Amino acid sequence: MTENEPEALVAFIGRQRAEHTVPHRMSCRLLGVSEAWFYKWRRRSAQPTEREVREARERHGQKDQTA
């Protein structure tokens, strides 16, 4: 899964409800994601979390500067 796929999936589930009155529960079940996952991602900030920043630095060989 790429970085943008979760956001696209959340948007798709939201559109199904808005445009076709398909309940979130049904869309989540059909797409194989939990409702908890959907609601977590829907509430998520657009900014990366501290963990995501730390993991990105580690992937690129940069030491965490917050320690």
C-alpha positions as CSV (number, residue, x, y, z in Angstrom):
1,M,0.0,0.0,0.0
2,T,1.4,3.4,-0.9
3,E,1.2,6.4,1.4
4,N,-1.8,7.9,-0.5
5,E,-3.9,4.7,-0.7
6,P,-5.4,4.9,2.9
7,E,-6.6,8.5,2.2
8,A,-8.1,7.5,-1.1
9,L,-9.9,4.5,0.4
10,V,-11.3,6.6,3.2
11,A,-12.5,9.2,0.7
12,F,-14.1,6.4,-1.4
13,I,-15.9,5.0,1.6
14,G,-17.2,8.5,2.5
15,R,-18.4,9.1,-1.0
16,Q,-20.3,5.9,-1.1
17,R,-22.3,7.0,1.8
18,A,-22.8,10.6,0.6
19,E,-23.6,9.7,-3.0
20,H,-25.3,6.3,-2.8
21,T,-26.4,6.1,0.9
22,V,-24.2,3.0,1.4
23,P,-23.5,2.7,5.1
24,H,-19.8,2.9,6.2
25,R,-20.1,-0.5,7.8
26,M,-21.1,-2.1,4.5
27,S,-18.4,-0.4,2.5
28,C,-15.8,-1.3,5.0
29,R,-16.8,-4.9,5.1
30,L,-16.8,-5.2,1.3
31,L,-13.4,-3.5,1.0
32,G,-11.9,-5.7,3.8
33,V,-11.1,-2.9,6.3
34,S,-12.5,-2.5,9.8
35,E,-14.8,0.3,10.8
36,A,-12.3,1.2,13.5
37,W,-9.6,1.7,10.8
38,F,-11.9,3.8,8.7
39,Y,-12.9,6.1,11.6
40,K,-9.3,6.4,12.7
41,W,-8.1,7.5,9.3
42,R,-11.1,9.8,8.8
43,R,-10.2,11.7,12.0
44,R,-6.5,11.7,11.1
45,S,-4.6,15.0,10.7
46,A,-3.1,15.9,7.4
47,Q,0.3,16.3,9.1
48,P,2.5,13.3,9.6
49,T,2.6,11.8,13.1
50,E,5.9,11.9,15.1
51,R,6.2,8.2,14.5
52,E,5.9,8.6,10.7
53,V,8.5,11.4,10.7
54,R,10.9,9.2,12.8
55,E,10.4,6.2,10.5
56,A,11.0,8.3,7.4
57,R,14.2,9.6,8.9
58,E,15.3,6.1,9.7
59,R,14.6,4.9,6.1
60,H,16.7,7.8,4.8
61,G,19.5,7.3,7.2
62,Q,19.0,10.3,9.3
63,K,19.2,10.1,13.0
64,D,16.2,11.2,15.1
65,Q,16.9,14.8,16.3
66,T,14.3,14.8,19.0
67,A,16.2,12.6,21.5
